[in-house]
């Protein structure tokens, strides 16, 4: 993460009038939600691939605790 880029974004945001700030916040919020969805999708796809390849374990909660203690 580049601090200079973030500082520039903050400075540019501060120079906006109130209505523009509200609009920018709404766009950024929607972009953040979409980025979150993409991240969840990628993790789900990885989980499905791992499950298909037999790389996952299954069992009871007790089995999980036993694996974690090893």
HELIX and SHEET records of a PDB file:
HELIX    1   1 UNK A    3  UNK A   14  1                                  12    
HELIX    2   2 UNK A   18  UNK A   52  1                                  35    
HELIX    3   3 UNK A   61  UNK A   69  1                                   9    
END                                                                             
